[in-house]
Every structure is written in C-alpha cells, then in structure tokens.
Amino acid sequence: MHRFGPWAAGGAAKKRREEDEVRELLASTVLPNVPVVAFDFRRKAMFIGMMVRRVIAAQTDKSLVDDRDYYGNKRMELAGSLLSLLFEDLFKKFNWEVRLSWFLNFK
C-alpha cells in the first residue's frame, strides 16, 4: 500500500490515509466496468472469481475456449458500403426537401 499512495492521489497534496487512496484506486481503476458503491468490493471480487473460474475451466476442458475475439468472427462493414448507405439516406432527404420546396412555392 505504501507504493500506491502517492500515485493514487495524482500528485495532489491531499492528507488522506494510504488505505483510502488504495481503495479509491481499486474502485476506479481495476475493472472500472464493475461498479463499486460505498467501497463495497463484493461485486468486483465475484467478477474476478468468475473470470478465474472460467480460465481454470478452459485450461482443463479445451472445448470451453471460444474465438470471440477472432477477426473472422467480427461483423465488419467496409467504408464503401457505409458511404453508400450515408449517400442513399442523404439523397432521399434531399429529394424530399426539393419536393417539399417545389410544392410550397408552386402550388
């Protein structure tokens, strides 16, 4: 805890106890997607336990390993198709505005 104290304060000269600084560091930096309310780390500990359990299970049973991060499993759209969709939407909007202005001016 002695090493994390000054770093957790971010250089500010705050007179907090080192334990509070380390708690704040763990709450906000380690697994920031898991919320910590009133420094209750139970959910974060359960999440870490679940991750460790899945790693151990994947080491013993290779069928549990997935390729979720494999590039081939990603649904990717190239820039050309995205630009064509954008052009189509804007072209339809333009045509609608031209029609609307024509009806307003010539009727």
C-alpha positions as CSV (number, residue, x, y, z in Angstrom):
1,M,0.0,0.0,0.0
2,H,2.9,2.3,0.6
3,R,3.8,2.4,-3.1
4,F,0.3,3.1,-4.4
5,G,-0.5,6.0,-2.0
6,P,1.2,8.9,-3.8
7,W,0.3,7.6,-7.3
8,A,-3.4,7.3,-6.4
9,A,-3.6,10.9,-5.3
10,G,-2.5,12.0,-8.7
11,G,0.2,14.3,-7.4
12,A,-2.2,16.3,-5.3
13,A,-1.2,17.1,-1.7
14,K,-4.2,15.5,-0.1
15,K,-4.0,14.3,3.5
16,R,-5.9,11.1,3.1
17,R,-4.8,7.9,4.6
18,E,-2.9,5.5,2.3
19,E,-5.6,2.9,2.7
20,D,-8.3,5.2,1.4
21,E,-6.2,6.1,-1.5
22,V,-5.6,2.5,-2.4
23,R,-9.4,1.8,-2.0
24,E,-10.1,4.6,-4.4
25,L,-7.6,3.3,-6.9
26,L,-9.0,-0.2,-6.8
27,A,-12.6,1.2,-7.1
28,S,-11.9,3.4,-10.1
29,T,-9.0,1.8,-12.0
30,V,-9.1,-2.0,-11.6
31,L,-12.1,-3.3,-13.6
32,P,-13.8,0.1,-14.0
33,N,-16.8,-1.5,-15.7
34,V,-17.8,-3.2,-12.4
35,P,-19.4,-0.6,-10.1
36,V,-18.4,-0.1,-6.5
37,V,-20.8,1.5,-4.2
38,A,-19.6,2.8,-0.8
39,F,-16.4,0.8,-1.2
40,D,-18.2,-2.5,-1.2
41,F,-15.9,-4.6,-3.4
42,R,-18.2,-7.7,-3.3
43,R,-19.3,-7.5,-6.9
44,K,-15.8,-6.8,-8.1
45,A,-14.5,-9.8,-6.2
46,M,-17.2,-12.0,-7.6
47,F,-16.4,-10.9,-11.1
48,I,-12.7,-11.7,-10.6
49,G,-13.6,-15.1,-9.1
50,M,-15.8,-15.8,-12.1
51,M,-13.0,-14.9,-14.5
52,V,-10.5,-17.1,-12.7
53,R,-13.0,-20.0,-12.6
54,R,-13.6,-19.7,-16.4
55,V,-9.8,-19.6,-17.1
56,I,-9.3,-22.7,-15.0
57,A,-12.2,-24.5,-16.6
58,A,-10.8,-23.6,-20.1
59,Q,-7.4,-25.0,-19.2
60,T,-8.9,-28.3,-18.2
61,D,-11.5,-28.6,-20.9
62,K,-10.4,-27.2,-24.3
63,S,-14.0,-27.2,-25.7
64,L,-14.8,-24.2,-23.4
65,V,-12.3,-22.0,-25.3
66,D,-14.0,-19.7,-27.7
67,D,-12.8,-17.5,-30.5
68,R,-14.9,-14.4,-29.7
69,D,-12.1,-12.0,-30.4
70,Y,-11.0,-13.7,-33.7
71,Y,-11.1,-11.2,-36.6
72,G,-13.1,-13.6,-38.8
73,N,-16.0,-13.6,-36.3
74,K,-16.4,-9.9,-36.4
75,R,-19.3,-8.4,-38.4
76,M,-17.4,-5.8,-40.3
77,E,-18.7,-3.3,-42.9
78,L,-16.3,-1.6,-45.2
79,A,-16.1,2.1,-45.8
80,G,-17.6,1.9,-49.2
81,S,-20.8,0.2,-48.1
82,L,-21.1,2.7,-45.2
83,L,-20.6,5.6,-47.5
84,S,-23.2,4.3,-49.9
85,L,-25.8,4.0,-47.1
86,L,-25.0,7.5,-46.0
87,F,-25.3,8.8,-49.6
88,E,-28.6,7.0,-50.0
89,D,-30.1,8.5,-46.8
90,L,-28.9,12.0,-47.7
91,F,-30.1,11.7,-51.3
92,K,-33.6,10.6,-50.2
93,K,-33.6,13.5,-47.7
94,F,-32.5,15.9,-50.4
95,N,-35.2,14.7,-52.8
96,W,-37.9,15.0,-50.1
97,E,-36.8,18.6,-49.4
98,V,-36.8,19.5,-53.1
99,R,-40.3,18.1,-53.5
100,L,-41.5,20.0,-50.4
101,S,-40.0,23.3,-51.5
102,W,-41.5,22.8,-55.0
103,F,-45.0,22.1,-53.6
104,L,-44.7,25.1,-51.3
105,N,-43.5,27.5,-54.0
106,F,-45.6,26.4,-57.0
107,K,-48.9,25.4,-55.5
